[in-house]
Amino acid sequence: MVSVTPTARNIEITAEGLQEDLARLKIQKQALERELAAVTAHLDSVSRALVALQALMHESAPASAAARPAGDVAEVPATAAPTPVPAADKAEDGADEGTRGEDGQGPGTGDTDGARAYGKLTEQILAYFAEAGNTDVRARDVASALGRDTDSGSINAVRSTLDRLVGQSRVRRVGRGLYRAAKR
């Protein structure tokens, strides 16, 4: 029998623990990268919406200013154009695919019916709800059904997409954390 010194055994135990930590940290890094990609996409869409709303406010300001008394006119401060956020490495799930419209300017700007092509995740979620019918589901269930990881980053990406679809009336929120296909 080969005897192992206590020092060698401690080194082995430490190495095993570090390898477990390394594997866990790699998974956590991937989840955070996916979450960052989802937040970046949401930030871009909010920035575009804000710029569009500010443009509308500036267009309508002269007409509405004439209707109000001179003392009631509030000046809206102009904001700088949104600063581009450096994108993390693209997630393997393709959540960022298809986010540009036909003209390459942004989500679905070439669509005439108002529908936007946001990406693979949105399409997958809408297809899931088409099959689910009149069933209440949670974001975790949707992520699981789509074969996505059940870590918080993946579930939050699905939840963010569901919330955006609720805002577009393409999916309904029927309770806290519960979603259902929109009635057509």
N, C-alpha and C positions, 0 to 999 in steps of 0.2 A: 504494500500500500504506500502510495506516495503522500507524504505529509506536506501540507501547504502551510506556509508561515502565516501568522495573523496579518502581517503587513500585506502580503500578496492577496490574501482573501479580501481585505478591506479595499484594495485597489480594484479587484474584480467587482465587488459590490458597488463601488462608486461608478465604475464604467457602465455597469448595467443600468444604474439609476440615471446616468447622464444620457444613455441611449434612449431610454423611455421618455425622458424630458425632451430630447431632440425630436422624437416622433410626434409627441403631443404638440410641441411648438410649431412644427411644420404644418400640422393640421390647423392650428389656431391662426397661423400666418395666412393660409389659403382662405380661411373663413373671413378674416379681416380684409383681405384684398377684395373678395367678392362684395363685402359690405361697403367698402370704400368705393368700388365701382358703382354700386347702386346709389350711394349718397351723391357721388359726382354726377351721375345722370340726373338725379332729382334736382340737384343744385343748378345744373344747366337749364333744365326745363323751367324752374322757378325764375331764374335770371331772364330767360327769354320772355316769359309771361310778364315780368315786371317791366322790362323794356317796352313791350307792346302796350301795357297799360299806361305807362308814362307818356308814350307817344299819343295815346288817345286823350289823356288828360291835357296835354299841351294843345291838341287840336280843338278840344271843346272849351278850353279856358277862355278864349276871347268871346265866344258866344254867351257863355254863362256869366262872365264878368260884367257884361253890359246889362244883364238883367238884375244884378245885385247892386245894393248901394256901395259907394266907393270905399267905405270903411270896412266892408265885410269880405273883401277879396283877399284870399289867403294865397300866398305864393308857395308853390311847390318847389322844393330844392331839387335841382338836377343832380342825378347821380352819374358816376362814371360808368363806362361800359364794364360789364362783368369781366373780372380777371380770370383767364383760363386756369383751371386747376390741373396740375400735371397728373396724368392718368397713371394708375398703377398698372402692373403687368395685367394684361387682359385675362379675365377668368376663363377657365376651360369650358364653362357651361354656355358660352356664347351669349351672355345676357346683353352684350353691347352690339350684337349683330343687328343689322337692319334698322338702325336708329336714324338714319338719314333718309329723307324723302327722295323723290326722283330727281330733284334739282340739286341734291347734295347740301341743302341749306339747313335742314333740321327735320324733326319728326313730321313726316307726312305733309309738308307744306304744299305739295303738288296735288293732294287729294281734294276733290271738289265736294265730297259729301261730308267732310268734317272728320272722318275717321282717320286715325293716325297709325302709322306702322311704327311701333316703338321697339319691337324686337322679339326675339325668340321666346322669352319668358312670358310676355303678354299674350302671344299667340297660343302658347301652351296652356296658360290659365284659362283663356276664353274657350279653348277646345275642351278642357276639363269640365267647365261649367255647362257647356252644351250637352255633355254626356250625363252630368250629375243631375240635371233637371231641377226639381223643386226640393232639393235637399240642402239643409244647413250644414256648412262645413267651416272648419277653422283653417287658418293659414298653415298650421303645422300639417294638417291632413292634405292640403293641396300640395305642399312641398313634398310630402312623402309620396303622394300619387304620381308626381312628376319625376320621381326618382332622384330628387335633389337631396343633399345631405340634410340631416335634421339638426345641424348646429344652428346657433342663434343667427349667424350671418345669412345663411340661406333662407331661414324662415323670415327674417326681417326684410330680405329682398322681395320675397313673395308677398309679405304683408304690405310693403310700400307699393308694390304693383297693384295689389287689390284695392288699396286706398285710392290710388289714382283712377282705377277703373270705376270705383264707386263715385268719384267726382265727375266722371264722364257719363254716369248712369248706365254703364255697361254691366255692372255687377251691383247687387243691393247688399247693404249691411242690415241684418235682421236682428242683431243683438250685439252685445259686447263681444267682439272677436269672432262673430259668426257672419258668414257671407252666403249669398244665394244668387243664382243666375237671375239676371234682370228679366222681367216679363216683357215679352215682345208683342 
